[in-house]
Amino acid sequence: MSFITGKRIFKGGTIVTTDADVPNLATGDVLVQGERIAAVGTDIPADGAEIIDAGGCIVMPGLVDAHHHAWLGVMRRMMPDVDDLFAYIGVVAETLGAHYRPLDMYLSTKLTAAASLDAGITTIIDACHSSRSPAHTDAALEALESAGIRALHMVGPAMDKQASSAHLPGDLERLARIWNTGGSRVRVGLFGQFNLDWWKVARGLDMRILTEFIGDLAKLGPAFAQPGVLGPHNIFNHCTRLPRETWMLLADAGVNVTVNPRSDALFGFDDETCAYQQAVDHGLAPALGIDLDTAFGSDLFGEMRALFNQQRCAMRYRRFRGEADVPAPIGVEAVLRAATVNGARAAGLERDIGTLTPGKQADIIMVRTGGIAVAPVTHAIGTVVQAVERADVDTVMVGGRLRKRAGQLLDIDVAKLTAEAIGSRDYLLGASGYRPGLFDGAATPLKTAA
């Protein structure tokens, strides 16, 4: 079948569109032609299209992970109990990150991308605060491209003291020329924190700008209130414990906000004010991100459940404390939008992905609902948010290309990638002298050769 002209049709599934203008369907079809969605409806003629039997499945937009440090892939669960941000930085940046080769960047990023696809994530905003050199950046971008995921790779200086950022922001022009053209599936932005000089360079290249913003650690000075400094090109992650005037500034500028419920709890960044709810209260549409692999993994289903529980716990606490006019408990539809529509908007891709809308890119996943932990389905969106796991993801399509089918990743040698990732991890442990405990997490030094 010619990919450009070929057609595929998801036939006879439960259709969740996340588009208010395209109705959900108890039983329906999604027709894909080339890289785009051609139609959503009932009894769509196959007309020679390859049929994907969606019976007993939910067909829905691919998930969007709006904040993930993909370069941490080989450090999976290395620090599951960490609660100190600076201890975390000491290990992942100063101890291990300082020894990253471009090869380690490639393998970590590809491992994260592959695991994301396996879990139904079709788009990732890759927050790379370890762009040690142009070669490291090129390796990360090559990994994203070869994995087949849609990505916005945010280039940022490495966090360790040994690293040089002399190539930034100058390298952004080269990267934009290579990657930010036409309908490129992998694009580049700036992980610029609060460096307004770098922001100016990125804005001149029409790039998205990412800032991790924790209210306990940083404030926005008067320069950020100047006209044109903040806008829809900005992505602010975490946004925990921000003062009211800062929220008003962000809202007036129409920035994008992303939250990471699991890591915000892990490090104690958030509290009952709830960054997600603060964003909603100020008219913003917060997106959902996984953040890091050192404690978690590439699973947005778990993040959706964490958001549902975190918001409800925070609002319930505020209500029982006697606060008036407490926001309503979050519902599963809002959670799903945070993992699809809102993430697409944060990436600047709301016209292309995030919903099952004819004309948009065919970023589609199909999840099985017949498993013992999922069936019977009595609420489709509730099933996705509260019951589905990565093992239930049967099919993943990105821009019309199948990336997972019948529960198996396509065009990725999982055994080879896993072996290479283990080799990368072992190299980093050997080069750094750091050895995490297999059972208790306590690190012990490695003996180094004389």
Long-range contacts (C-beta under 8 A, 24 or more apart in sequence): 1-50, 3-34, 3-400, 3-401, 4-34, 5-33, 5-34, 6-33, 6-34, 6-49, 6-50, 7-31, 7-32, 7-33, 7-38, 7-47, 7-48, 7-49, 7-50, 8-32, 8-49, 8-50, 8-51, 8-52, 8-397, 8-400, 9-44, 9-46, 9-49, 9-50, 9-51, 9-52, 10-52, 10-54, 10-59, 10-364, 10-366, 10-395, 11-44, 11-46, 11-51, 11-52, 11-53, 11-54, 11-55, 12-53, 12-54, 12-55, 13-54, 13-55, 13-56, 13-57, 13-58, 13-59, 13-366, 14-54, 14-57, 14-58, 14-59, 14-369, 14-377, 14-380, 15-40, 15-58, 15-59, 15-60, 15-356, 16-58, 16-59, 16-60, 16-61, 16-336, 16-356, 16-380, 16-381, 16-384, 17-60, 17-61, 17-355, 17-356, 17-357, 18-60, 18-61, 18-336, 18-337, 18-340, 18-341, 18-354, 18-355, 18-356, 19-355, 19-356, 19-357, 21-357, 22-355, 22-356, 22-357, 22-358, 24-380, 28-59, 29-54, 30-54, 30-59, 30-356, 30-364, 32-362, 32-364, 32-397, 32-400, 33-400, 34-400, 35-361, 35-362, 35-399, 35-400, 35-401, 36-358, 36-359, 36-360, 36-361, 36-362, 36-400, 37-356, 37-357, 37-358, 37-359, 37-360, 37-361, 37-362, 37-364, 38-358, 39-358, 40-356, 40-357, 40-358, 52-366, 52-395, 54-366, 56-368, 56-369, 56-370, 57-366, 57-367, 57-368, 57-369, 57-394, 58-366, 58-367, 58-369, 58-377, 58-380, 58-383, 58-384, 58-388, 59-356, 59-364, 59-365, 59-366, 60-340, 60-356, 60-364, 60-365, 60-366, 60-367, 60-384, 61-122, 61-340, 61-341, 61-353, 61-354, 61-355, 61-356, 61-363, 61-364, 61-365, 62-120, 62-121, 62-122, 62-123, 62-150, 62-340, 62-353, 62-363, 62-364, 62-365, 62-396, 62-397, 62-398, 63-119, 63-120, 63-121, 63-122, 63-123, 63-300, 63-339, 63-340, 63-343, 63-365, 64-121, 64-122, 64-123, 64-124, 64-125, 64-287, 64-288, 64-339, 64-340, 64-342, 64-343, 64-344, 64-346, 64-347, 64-353, 64-354, 65-116, 65-121, 65-123, 65-124, 65-125, 65-288, 65-289, 65-290, 65-298, 65-300, 65-343, 66-125, 66-235, 66-258, 66-287, 66-288, 66-289, 66-342, 66-343, 66-346, 66-347, 67-125, 67-127, 67-235, 67-237, 67-258, 67-260, 67-287, 67-289, 67-290, 67-291, 68-112, 68-116, 68-124, 68-125, 68-126, 68-127, 68-289, 68-290, 68-291, 68-292, 68-298, 69-126, 69-127, 69-128, 69-129, 69-130, 69-291, 69-292, 69-293, 70-108, 70-109, 70-112, 70-113, 70-124, 70-126, 70-128, 70-140, 70-143, 70-144, 71-97, 71-100, 71-105, 71-108, 71-109, 71-112, 71-128, 71-130, 71-140, 72-108, 72-112, 72-292, 72-293, 72-294, 73-107, 73-108, 73-109, 73-110, 73-111, 73-112, 73-115, 73-293, 73-421, 74-104, 74-107, 74-108, 74-111, 74-421, 74-422, 74-424, 74-425, 74-428, 75-108, 75-293, 75-294, 75-425, 76-293, 76-294, 76-297, 77-293, 77-294, 77-295, 77-296, 77-297, 78-294, 78-436, 79-294, 79-295, 79-436, 79-441, 80-294, 80-295, 80-441, 81-295, 81-441, 82-266, 82-267, 82-294, 82-295, 83-266, 83-267, 83-268, 84-267, 85-267, 88-267, 88-294, 89-159, 91-294, 91-434, 91-443, 92-159, 92-294, 93-129, 93-130, 93-158, 93-159, 93-160, 94-159, 94-160, 94-161, 94-162, 95-432, 95-434, 96-428, 96-429, 96-432, 96-434, 97-130, 97-158, 97-159, 97-160, 97-163, 98-158, 98-160, 98-162, 98-163, 98-432, 99-427, 99-428, 99-431, 99-432, 100-130, 100-132, 100-136, 100-428, 101-427, 102-133, 102-135, 102-136, 102-138, 102-139, 103-139, 103-424, 104-424, 104-427, 104-428, 105-130, 105-132, 105-136, 105-139, 105-140, 105-143, 106-139, 106-140, 106-142, 106-143, 107-143, 107-417, 107-420, 107-421, 107-424, 108-143, 108-421, 108-424, 109-139, 109-140, 109-143, 109-144, 110-143, 110-144, 110-146, 110-147, 110-417, 111-417, 111-418, 111-421, 112-293, 112-298, 113-143, 113-144, 113-147, 113-148, 113-149, 113-151, 114-147, 114-409, 114-412, 114-414, 114-417, 115-297, 115-298, 116-149, 116-298, 117-147, 117-148, 117-149, 117-396, 117-398, 117-403, 117-404, 117-409, 117-412, 118-298, 118-390, 118-393, 118-396, 118-404, 118-409, 119-298, 119-299, 119-300, 119-301, 119-390, 119-393, 120-300, 120-301, 120-365, 120-367, 120-390, 120-393, 120-396, 121-149, 121-298, 121-300, 122-149, 122-150, 122-353, 122-363, 122-364, 122-365, 122-396, 122-397, 122-398, 122-403, 123-149, 123-150, 123-151, 123-152, 123-343, 123-344, 123-347, 123-349, 123-353, 123-363, 124-149, 124-150, 124-151, 124-152, 125-151, 125-152, 125-154, 125-210, 125-235, 125-258, 125-289, 125-343, 125-346, 125-347, 126-151, 126-152, 126-153, 126-154, 127-154, 127-156, 127-191, 127-210, 127-212, 127-237, 128-153, 128-154, 128-155, 128-156, 128-191, 129-156, 129-157, 129-158, 129-159, 129-191, 129-212, 130-156, 130-158, 130-159, 130-163, 131-155, 131-156, 131-157, 131-158, 131-165, 131-168, 131-191, 132-158, 132-163, 132-164, 133-164, 133-167, 134-167, 134-171, 134-174, 137-171, 137-175, 141-175, 141-179, 141-186, 141-188, 144-186, 145-185, 145-186, 147-412, 148-398, 148-401, 148-403, 148-411, 148-412, 149-185, 149-186, 149-398, 149-403, 150-185, 150-186, 150-349, 150-353, 150-361, 150-363, 150-398, 150-399, 151-185, 151-186, 151-187, 152-187, 152-188, 152-189, 152-208, 152-347, 152-348, 152-349, 153-179, 153-186, 153-187, 153-188, 153-189, 154-188, 154-189, 154-190, 154-191, 154-208, 154-210, 155-188, 155-189, 155-190, 155-191, 156-190, 156-191, 156-192, 156-193, 156-210, 157-191, 168-198, 169-197, 169-198, 169-201, 169-202, 170-201, 172-201, 172-202, 172-205, 172-207, 173-201, 173-205, 176-205, 176-206, 176-207, 180-205, 180-206, 180-207, 185-398, 185-399, 189-235, 194-218, 194-220, 194-224, 196-223, 196-224, 196-229, 199-229, 202-233, 203-233, 206-233, 207-233, 208-233, 208-234, 208-235, 208-347, 208-348, 209-233, 209-234, 209-235, 210-235, 210-237, 211-235, 211-236, 211-237, 212-236, 212-237, 212-238, 213-237, 213-238, 213-239, 213-242, 214-238, 214-240, 214-241, 214-269, 215-239, 215-240, 215-241, 215-242, 215-243, 215-246, 216-240, 216-241, 216-269, 219-246, 220-246, 220-249, 224-249, 225-249, 229-253, 230-255, 231-255, 232-256, 232-348, 233-348, 235-346, 237-289, 237-291, 238-264, 238-269, 238-275, 239-275, 239-278, 239-279, 239-286, 240-264, 240-269, 240-270, 240-271, 240-275, 241-269, 241-270, 241-271, 241-273, 241-275, 242-275, 242-278, 247-278, 247-279, 247-281, 247-282, 248-282, 250-282, 250-284, 251-282, 251-283, 251-284, 254-284, 255-284, 256-284, 256-287, 256-345, 256-346, 257-284, 257-285, 257-286, 257-287, 257-346, 258-286, 258-287, 258-288, 258-289, 258-343, 258-346, 259-286, 259-287, 259-288, 259-289, 259-307, 259-338, 260-288, 260-289, 260-290, 260-291, 260-303, 261-288, 261-303, 261-306, 261-307, 261-310, 262-290, 262-291, 262-295, 262-296, 262-302, 262-303, 262-306, 263-290, 263-291, 263-292, 263-295, 263-296, 264-310, 265-306, 265-310, 266-295, 270-310, 271-314, 272-314, 272-317, 272-318, 272-321, 273-314, 274-310, 274-311, 274-314, 274-315, 276-307, 276-310, 276-311, 276-330, 276-338, 277-311, 277-314, 277-315, 277-327, 277-330, 280-327, 281-327, 285-337, 285-338, 285-341, 285-342, 285-345, 286-338, 286-342, 287-338, 287-339, 287-342, 287-343, 287-345, 287-346, 288-335, 288-338, 288-339, 288-342, 288-343, 289-343, 299-389, 299-390, 300-339, 301-384, 301-385, 301-388, 301-389, 301-390, 303-339, 304-335, 304-336, 304-338, 304-339, 304-384, 304-385, 305-385, 305-386, 307-335, 307-338, 308-332, 308-335, 308-385, 308-386, 332-379, 332-381, 332-382, 332-384, 332-385, 332-386, 333-381, 335-385, 336-381, 336-384, 336-385, 361-399, 361-400, 362-397, 362-399, 362-400, 363-397, 363-398, 363-399, 364-395, 364-396, 364-397, 365-393, 365-395, 365-396, 365-397, 366-393, 366-394, 366-395, 367-392, 367-393, 367-394, 368-392, 368-393, 368-394
